[in-house]
Amino acid sequence: MPAFQKLAAEKQSRVVFLGITEPQKEDPDWALTRAAIKELGLTFPTLIDTKSGVTRACGITGLPHTIIIDRAGIVRANLEGARGEDELRQELAKAGA
């Protein structure tokens, strides 16, 4: 998440970053999730996907997962698993960001 936050701050005028989280059994009121977002210093919006509709619609089967969509709405990268800053920069560049 630090790489996402860094890139979100750096590219805020050209790229929209959106975090999405799913329900966690141990966090029914989202208090732990909200605390983690605050502790990590994440400033980009985070959607709480209470019914996992977004992840199902996107075919996401594992977390973390990154989808990069260009200005025309075309998916340019669909990455399962954690990614480092360099790889994220490369994928964003391929998408024209």
Secondary structure, DSSP 8 states (H G I E B T S, - for coil): -HHHHHHHHHTTTT----EEE---TT-TTSHHHHHHHHHHT--S-EEE-TT-HHHHHTT--SSSEEEEE-TTS-EEEEEES---HHHHHHHHHHTT-
